[in-house]
Amino acid sequence: MRAINARTARRRRVPGAALAGATALVSGVSVFVNSYGVRAGATPAVYTTAKNLVAAAVLSFVALIGWTVRTRRFGSAAANFVTTVPEAREVPATRRWVEWLALAYVGVIGGGLAFVLFFDGLAQSEPTPAAFWRDTLVLWVGVLAMFSLRERLRWWNLAAIVLLFSGEVVVSGGVGQLAANRGEVDVLASSVFWALEVVVARRLLRTRSPATLALVRMGLGALTLIVYLAASGSLDQLGAMNTDQWHWALWTGLLLSAYVATWMSALARARAIDVTSVLASSALVTWLLQLVVGTTSVSRDAIGLALIGAGATLVLVEARGRASWSERALRA
């Protein structure tokens, strides 16, 4: 019975690269919406805390559903979300403290302080340069993954990184258009912290389920943000948020929960460099939304976005091809 369930799970299992594509879609919408939400009146830290509290609540509900249906719908999306990878091994007792430190980093830094830096930076800069600095994530992850995760950068990984980075430079109007102001520096710092989180999370997902890491990230992260507000004397502002501000927090919190759920699930199934490269295509989604509202034009960004799309597509095709080959090898 377990063998049958395992085969069923593999058939239903969505490839990590495809899940990363869903994450990119959510991320592109989220960046666009957050560029308005962060200016709704609440300070960036208060807004981020409210949004992350919403995401933590939503993810808790989704995880509860997953744990409930896991035995009845083995291999479903909800069940896979709360299930560790098949090759997961028990962590030796002598290394448990390392795992606890890693989980603390995911929650306190990845789900807490990095968000404060990002949204503080987003409030002080324009969406396009902010998106550029955020998408340098692929560069930092590429370097860290080689040395920490021992992921090999194949020719198509290098080609994709060149295409993605070149596209971001063109879309931002050239490197000379980027300002070394506090807002952009904050966004860059958050990208470095999140790159470290990607590597840490990828290791943790060898023994932990995506749901566990998602809940740690947003639950512990929200608690960290509350402590931060209390320490800075801004906690009362959270309770004083008006209906409009909570409206923005609700919608962006829902987007954040979808982002974290698909992101952790993708990392559990694919290499960090592949997942992060596909995520860079979120710039295409943000650009399309800006085009709809009239804040950008086709002629200005077309070449850069074409480069970004080509880079993300290259990774998506190659990564999915490798995954299909691996599945055939397992069945042989």
C-alpha atoms as one frame of an Amber mdcrd trajectory, in Angstrom:
protein
   0.000   0.000   0.000   2.806   2.411   0.878   4.509   1.656  -2.470   1.278
   2.409  -4.322   0.861   5.641  -2.380   4.455   6.633  -3.158   3.886   6.103
  -6.891   0.659   8.095  -6.702   2.456  10.894  -4.882   5.174  11.051  -7.555
   2.552  11.308 -10.308   0.783  14.122  -8.483   3.967  15.864  -7.404   4.349
  19.217  -9.173   7.963  19.856 -10.297   9.874  22.406  -8.230  10.576  24.604
 -11.251   6.863  24.820 -12.043   6.105  25.755  -8.439   8.802  28.429  -8.670
   6.923  29.817 -11.672   3.800  30.093  -9.513   5.898  31.816  -6.847   7.163
  34.301  -9.446   3.590  35.113 -10.460   2.563  35.739  -6.861   5.735  37.736
  -6.189   5.201  39.991  -9.202   1.670  40.813  -8.107   2.813  41.247  -4.513
   5.570  43.756  -5.344   3.095  45.827  -7.355   0.403  45.796  -4.660   2.876
  46.397  -1.831   4.244  49.509  -3.574   0.805  51.031  -2.862   0.047  49.313
   0.438   3.269  50.462   2.088   2.190  54.068   1.433  -1.308  53.624   2.929
  -0.398  55.521   6.096   1.078  52.984   8.502   4.845  52.975   8.992   6.680
  50.247   7.028   7.385  48.246  10.215   3.763  48.405  11.406   2.428  47.577
   7.936   4.836  44.650   7.602   3.864  43.280  11.019   0.155  43.398  10.201
   0.706  41.743   6.834   2.897  39.009   8.294   0.348  38.294  11.043  -2.267
  37.724   8.345   0.109  35.422   6.439   0.926  33.427   9.587  -2.787  32.914
  10.296  -3.526  31.817   6.714  -0.582  29.397   6.618  -1.654  27.888   9.953
  -5.098  27.230   8.499  -3.657  25.704   5.308  -1.279  23.495   7.304  -4.164
  22.304   9.479  -6.069  21.285   6.361  -2.986  19.506   5.029  -2.487  17.531
   8.222  -6.186  16.621   8.196  -6.328  15.330   4.609  -2.861  13.773   4.477
  -4.041  10.259   5.318  -7.116  10.483   3.096  -5.632  12.200   0.031  -2.046
  11.042  -0.056  -0.076  12.968  -2.670  -2.452  15.937  -2.881  -1.058  19.480
  -2.824  -2.220  20.015   0.755  -0.736  16.696   1.904   2.579  17.330   0.137
   2.819  20.715   1.851   2.966  19.087   5.291   5.052  16.045   4.294   8.843
  15.822   4.327  10.688  14.706   1.208  10.868  10.897   0.753  14.636  10.762
   1.397  14.434  12.746   4.653  16.633  11.475   7.459  16.517  12.026  11.196
  18.878  14.747  12.422  21.577  13.332  14.773  21.130  14.446  18.366  24.577
  16.052  18.321  23.474  18.415  15.534  20.041  19.333  16.829  21.312  22.676
  18.132  22.507  23.563  14.621  19.038  22.889  13.260  17.463  25.047  15.975
  19.821  27.906  15.086  18.935  27.490  11.416  15.203  27.570  12.194  15.765
  30.686  14.315  17.482  32.394  11.383  14.588  31.561   9.039  12.071  32.994
  11.506  13.867  35.940  13.108  15.875  37.214  10.136  14.106  35.817   7.052
  10.574  36.289   8.369  11.219  39.334  10.547  14.084  41.787  10.264  14.651
  41.341   6.507  11.023  42.356   5.927  11.540  45.566   7.912  14.554  46.422
   5.762  12.759  45.612   2.506   9.576  47.568   3.157  11.423  50.478   4.697
  13.490  50.570   1.514  10.433  50.164  -0.712   8.774  53.151   0.983  11.821
  55.309   0.202  12.500  54.223  -3.378  10.702  53.611  -6.659   9.373  50.129
  -7.526  11.777  49.594 -10.471  15.124  50.099  -8.652  13.716  48.290  -5.614
  12.853  45.315  -7.838  16.371  45.409  -9.304  18.088  45.214  -5.915  15.652
  42.549  -4.731  16.371  40.445  -7.801  20.120  40.474  -7.151  18.997  37.588
  -4.950  19.859  35.208  -7.782  23.511  36.330  -7.732  23.925  35.842  -3.989
  22.118  32.498  -4.026  24.249  31.310  -6.954  27.469  31.980  -5.045  26.223
  30.596  -1.728  24.667  27.497  -3.303  27.954  26.527  -4.950  29.904  26.556
  -1.709  27.293  25.661   0.896  24.903  23.358  -0.967  27.467  22.113  -3.500
  25.127  22.854  -6.379  26.899  22.813  -9.728  26.296  25.821 -11.936  25.761
  24.333 -15.376  26.153  26.296 -18.600  22.476  27.148 -18.700  22.576  28.403
 -15.110  25.391  30.799 -15.997  23.681  31.853 -19.230  20.423  32.440 -17.355
  22.131  34.552 -14.674  23.763  36.713 -17.371  20.419  37.152 -19.154  18.524
  37.882 -15.928  21.046  40.380 -14.600  21.431  42.102 -17.987  17.672  42.388
 -18.245  17.398  43.917 -14.784  20.065  46.489 -15.680  18.194  47.480 -18.849
  14.809  47.692 -17.073  16.249  49.858 -14.310  17.578  52.293 -16.913  21.220
  51.313 -16.472  23.429  50.993 -13.444  24.011  54.749 -13.498  20.315  55.296
 -12.758  20.503  53.433  -9.478  20.922  55.638  -6.429  22.990  54.678  -3.416
  20.330  56.050  -1.080  19.177  54.490   2.146  16.063  52.963   0.602  17.936
  51.023  -2.078  20.671  49.977   0.365  17.988  48.588   2.692  16.470  46.561
  -0.154  19.910  45.228  -1.119  20.612  44.233   2.495  17.289  42.393   2.680
  18.215  40.483  -0.505  21.487  39.318   1.044  19.688  38.188   4.214  17.079
  36.358   2.136  19.782  34.692   0.031  21.268  33.267   3.213  17.782  32.163
   4.218  17.324  30.326   0.905  20.465  28.286   1.524  19.530  27.585   5.139
  15.958  26.634   4.184  17.145  24.325   1.415  19.183  22.380   3.980  16.354
  22.310   6.520  13.915  20.998   3.916  15.916  17.774   3.814  14.428  16.897
   7.204  11.482  19.286   7.593   8.278  19.787   5.618   7.552  22.982   3.657
   4.681  23.683   6.063   7.005  23.565   9.070   9.411  26.087   7.573   6.589
  28.314   6.308   5.018  28.433   9.772   8.379  29.069  11.464   9.180  31.811
   8.984   5.917  33.702   9.346   4.989  32.766  12.935   8.361  33.460  14.529
   8.848  36.325  12.092   5.597  37.988  13.188   6.599  37.557  16.836   9.980
  39.146  16.064   8.265  42.092  14.422   5.969  42.579  17.426   9.021  42.628
  19.725  10.654  45.116  17.343   7.594  47.393  17.477   7.490  47.184  21.255
  11.190  48.023  21.534  10.817  50.996  19.166   7.690  52.281  20.925   5.446
  51.694  17.901   3.349  48.750  19.111   0.328  50.962  19.841   0.260  51.960
  16.158  -0.553  48.359  15.222  -3.799  48.474  17.192  -4.545  51.962  15.859
  -4.517  50.901  12.198  -7.666  52.011  10.380  -9.911  49.958   8.099  -8.124
  51.017   4.915  -4.722  50.044   6.308  -5.997  46.637   7.449  -7.554  46.206
   4.010  -4.106  46.509   2.430  -2.590  44.250   5.105  -5.232  41.586   4.437
  -4.686  41.382   0.688  -0.909  41.593   0.841  -0.891  39.064   3.697  -2.842
  36.621   1.542  -0.342  37.126  -1.272   2.537  36.617   1.156   1.086  33.344
   2.435   0.773  32.054  -1.146   4.332  33.186  -1.859   5.831  31.437   1.184
   3.853  28.216   0.660   4.844  27.838  -3.008   8.402  29.038  -2.372   9.120
  26.504   0.375   7.451  23.735  -1.637   9.578  24.625  -4.677  12.797  24.637
  -2.623  11.935  21.183  -1.284  11.773  19.814  -4.837  14.437  21.676  -6.837
  17.873  23.238  -6.523  18.106  26.650  -4.893  19.762  28.283  -7.914  17.071
  26.967 -10.286  14.184  28.085  -8.090  15.680  31.539  -7.518  16.401  32.041
 -11.214  12.795  31.325 -12.151  11.637  33.676  -9.392  13.438  36.571 -11.117
  10.738  36.482 -13.807   8.416  38.144 -11.287   9.686  41.421 -12.776   7.668
  40.587 -15.902   4.465  40.343 -13.881   5.130  43.604 -12.043   5.884  45.341
 -15.344   2.658  44.090 -16.960   0.637  45.447 -14.038   2.442  48.780 -14.241
   1.717  48.827 -17.970  -1.990  48.310 -17.290  -2.157  51.270 -14.874  -0.057
  53.451 -17.173   3.056  53.909 -15.004   5.423  52.410 -17.596   5.652  51.996
 -21.364   6.354  49.116 -23.722   9.231  50.756 -25.580  11.269  51.598 -22.483
  11.453  48.158 -20.885  10.800  45.701 -23.724  14.396  44.607 -24.347  15.240
  44.159 -20.660  12.084  42.216 -19.960  12.714  40.006 -22.988  16.143  39.156
 -21.533  14.612  38.378 -18.135  11.951  36.214 -19.757  14.575  34.347 -21.798
  16.709  33.667 -18.722  13.802  32.397 -16.627  12.463  30.283 -19.502  15.880
  28.696 -20.053  16.048  27.591 -16.414  12.428  26.440 -16.387  12.862  24.267
 -19.490  16.226  22.794 -18.479  15.257  22.196 -14.847  11.981  20.528 -15.775
  13.814  18.411 -18.346  16.258  17.208 -15.684  13.374  16.461 -13.318  11.579
  14.401 -15.991  14.770  12.458 -16.708  15.188  11.720 -12.987  11.611  10.478
 -12.740  12.141   8.139 -15.705  15.335   6.827 -14.118  13.500   6.089 -10.879
  10.759   4.198 -12.703  13.236   2.186 -14.788
